[in-house]
Amino acid sequence: MMAVTASLLTPSLAWAEHHRYSVIFEVTVDAERHVAVAVSKVIDPATGSTDAVAVKVPDSYVEAARRKIAARADLKANAHFFTYSWFDPDLPDEMNLPG
């Protein structure tokens, strides 16, 4: 039981040890529900500011966000909106997009 509990806690412990940024995505959905995603900006919530910071977001991370958004059942055609995810440059393969 102890090993199972420890393995369940490992991802959150890994996140606790790293600095997270918020990636703001601009999302456009066309009439055929094709999704385009672009990084609008990256912010550092620890600063208390919404000013952009110079953090490189890998293309693979943006593509993972696009795939996750495109899979949403509630996605409407001809939509334009912004959403965000947590991003840790030390864990670039960890996708943390809400919903």
C-alpha positions in Angstrom: 0.0 0.0 0.0 2.9 2.4 0.8 4.5 1.9 -2.6 1.2 2.6 -4.4 0.6 5.7 -2.4 4.1 6.9 -3.1 3.7 6.4 -6.8 0.5 8.3 -6.8 2.2 11.3 -5.2 5.2 11.3 -7.4 3.8 13.6 -10.2 2.6 16.3 -7.7 5.9 16.1 -5.8 7.8 16.6 -9.1 5.6 19.7 -9.8 6.2 21.1 -6.4 10.0 21.1 -7.0 9.8 23.1 -10.2 8.9 26.6 -11.2 5.7 26.8 -13.2 4.6 29.4 -15.8 1.2 30.0 -17.3 1.1 29.6 -21.1 -1.8 31.6 -22.6 -3.0 30.1 -25.8 -5.1 31.8 -28.5 -7.4 29.2 -30.0 -9.3 29.5 -33.3 -11.7 26.9 -34.5 -12.9 27.0 -38.1 -16.3 25.9 -39.6 -15.0 22.3 -39.9 -13.9 22.3 -36.3 -10.2 22.4 -37.3 -8.2 23.9 -34.4 -5.3 26.3 -34.6 -3.4 27.1 -31.4 -0.8 29.8 -30.9 1.1 31.0 -27.8 -0.3 34.4 -27.0 2.2 34.9 -24.1 3.8 33.2 -21.2 3.4 34.7 -17.7 5.0 34.0 -14.3 2.2 33.9 -11.7 4.8 34.2 -8.9 5.4 37.8 -10.0 1.8 38.9 -9.5 2.0 40.5 -13.0 0.4 39.6 -16.3 3.5 40.9 -18.2 5.0 38.4 -20.6 8.2 36.6 -19.7 10.8 35.2 -22.1 10.2 31.5 -21.8 10.4 29.2 -24.9 7.5 26.9 -25.2 8.4 23.8 -27.4 6.4 23.2 -30.6 5.6 19.7 -29.3 3.9 21.3 -26.2 1.8 23.6 -28.4 0.9 20.6 -30.6 -0.1 18.6 -27.5 -2.3 21.5 -26.4 -3.9 21.7 -29.8 -4.7 18.0 -29.8 -6.2 18.1 -26.3 -8.3 21.2 -27.2 -9.4 19.6 -30.5 -10.6 16.5 -28.6 -13.0 18.5 -26.4 -16.6 17.4 -27.0 -18.0 20.9 -26.3 -15.9 22.6 -29.0 -18.0 24.8 -31.2 -17.3 25.6 -34.9 -16.2 29.2 -35.7 -15.0 29.8 -32.2 -12.2 32.1 -31.0 -11.0 32.0 -27.3 -8.1 32.0 -25.0 -7.1 29.3 -22.5 -4.1 28.5 -20.5 -1.9 25.7 -19.1 0.8 25.3 -16.5 4.2 24.9 -18.0 7.5 23.8 -16.4 10.5 24.2 -18.7 12.2 21.3 -16.8 9.2 19.0 -17.5 8.3 20.1 -21.1 6.3 16.9 -21.8 3.8 17.4 -18.9 0.6 18.8 -20.4 -1.6 20.5 -17.8 -4.5 22.0 -19.8 -7.7 22.4 -17.8 -10.8 20.6 -18.7 
